[in-house]
Amino acid sequence: MTDAQPLSWADIRLWEIGLLERSTGNGLEHWLARIRDLDPPGEHVLRDWLTREGVSGYPRALLVHETFGYPDSAVRVADEMLDAQYDDRPALRPILDAVLLYAGDLDDVGIQTRQTHVALTGPHGTFAIVQPTTKHRVDLGLRIELPPTAPSTRLRRSAELGPAFPSFIPLTAPGQVDADVAAWLKHAYDTTT
């Protein structure tokens, strides 16, 4: 269980270092020394090499950023990024808070603040995002396919959130974050591999 607070950049970095160690058996300093020996001329060369070495996902991104620098959005304080997301739509912020409370009931959930959304990560990757899509709606994007015969639900097919999140639940009020939302959130968490 998590404390349901967005993580700071420093906390996200530590989480990614832990993922690197668990997935490869070697820590950050080991990999940075190997990268110094490789002396890659650019990010694409480093990404290709890391992929061949079996390093992918967040650990690969960590090593690329540690080598070539972090984007400005990665080092901004999480609260500052959230404030920017909801600055012109403060009535929607309680929807995010309600989703984070449900996410806090799941084991080993990471909350990562991005420039346009908040990503919810589990042991096997990002399973959901929370994005203020319009001035009147927050979308809970889920990494699940819409069932062909979905029961009566608010779950919809998504095109706006990208191919990684083919389904979403539109939310316009915190009270809409209910047992149905919690069930779909848990389903996405359980099925993300």
N, C-alpha and C positions, 0 to 999 in steps of 0.2 A: 504494500500500500504506500502511496505517496502522500505528501502533505498538501497536495492539490494547489501548490503555488507554482507559477511559471519559474523555470530555472534561469539563473543568470548565465551569461556566456561562460564564466569561469566554471560553473557547475556542469554545464553541457560539455565543456572540454574535458573535465575529469571523468564524466560518464563515458565519453568517446574513448578516452585512454583505457578505461576499464574494459570496454568492448574489444579494443585492440588486443589487450593482454589475454582476455578469455578466448578470443577467436584464433589467435596465432601462437599463444604460449610465450610471447616475447613482449617486452614493454616498449614504451615510447623511445627511450634512449637507444635501445638496440636498433630499432628501425631507422631512427635519424642518423645513426652512424653508418648504416648500410646505404642510406640515401646519399650521404656525403661522399662515400666511396664511389657510388654510381655517377654522381655529379650530373643529373639530368639537365638538358638545356631548356626544358619547358615543362609545363604542367601535363601536357598530353603524353609525353614520354614517360613521366613518372607514373601517371595513371595506368598506362599500358603495362609497365614493369610490375607495379603493385598487383594488378590483376593476374599476371602470370605467376606471381608469388603467392596467390591465394588470398590477397587482402582486397576486400570490397566494401561497399556501403559506407557507413559512417567512419569506420577506421581508415579507409582509403582517403576520404575527404579530410579527416584530421591530419593525416600525413602530408597531403598536398598543401593544406593551409599552413601547417607548421613549417614547410619548406619554402613556399612562395608567398606567404602572408595571408592573413584573414581578410575577407571582405568587410567593409565598414559595418554592414548590417549584422555581422556575426558578433561584433564586440560591443554593440550598443547595449545598454542596460535593458533587461527584459521589460521592466515597468515603463521605460521610455518608449519602447516599441509598441507595447499594448496601448499606452496613452495615444500614440499616433494612430493606431488602428481604429480606435473608438472615439477620437477627438470630436468628430462631427456627427457622431451617433451614440451619445452617452447612454441613451435608454436601452441600447443593446448589450452593454457590458454585463448586466446581470445574467444574460443568457449564457455567456461564456463561463461565468462563475458557477452557474448551475450544472453545466456539462462537466466542469472540472471536479465538482463534488462527486458526481457519479464515477468519473474516471478514478478518483481517489479510492473507490471501493475495490478496484481491481489490483491484483498483485503486480509489483515491479513495473509500475507505469512511470514513464518519463514525460515531462511536459516541457516542450521546447518552443520558445517564442521565436517566430520568424517575422519578416518584415510585413507580410500580408495576412498571416494566420498563426494559429497555435497548433503545433503537431503533437499528437499523443502517441508515444512509442511504448511497445511492450517488449518482451524478451526476443521476439522475432522480427522486430521492425515497426515502422510507423503504421498504425492501424486506423487512425482517424485524424482529421484536421477540423478545426473550428475557425471559420472565416466569416467576417462581416462583409457579405457580398454586396448588399445594397444598404441604403440608409435606413431601411425598415426590416431587414432580414439578415439573420446569421445562418450560414449553412454548415451543418455537421456532415462533412464528407467522410465516407466509410470505405475501407478497402475490402469491399465485398461486391459480388455480382448481384444484381437485382434478381430475385427468384422469379421464374417464369409465371408462376401462379402465386404471387405474394398474397398473403392474407390481407385483410383490410388494415392498412397501415399508411403512414405518411412517407414511407420510404419511396424515393423517386430515382429515376435514372439521371445521372449527372453528365453533362458535357463541359460545364464551366470549370470544374475542379481538376481536370486533367485525367489521363487514363489510369493513374494509380488509384483514383477514388471514383469508381464507376457509379456509386450510389450516394445519395445524400438525403438528409432530412432538413427541410426548411423550417426555421424557428423564428417566430416574431415576438415571443414573450417568454419570460423565464418559466411560467407555469406550463408551457408546452414540453419542457424537459421533464418527462415522466417515465413511468415504467416501460412503455414502448421504446422510448429513446434508450433507456438503460439496457434493455434486452438487445437491441441492434448494436449498441456500443460493445457489449460483452461478446456478441457473436463475431464482430469484426476483430476484437482482441483475440478470441479463441482460434480463429481461422487464419489469421495472418501468419505466414510461414517465411 
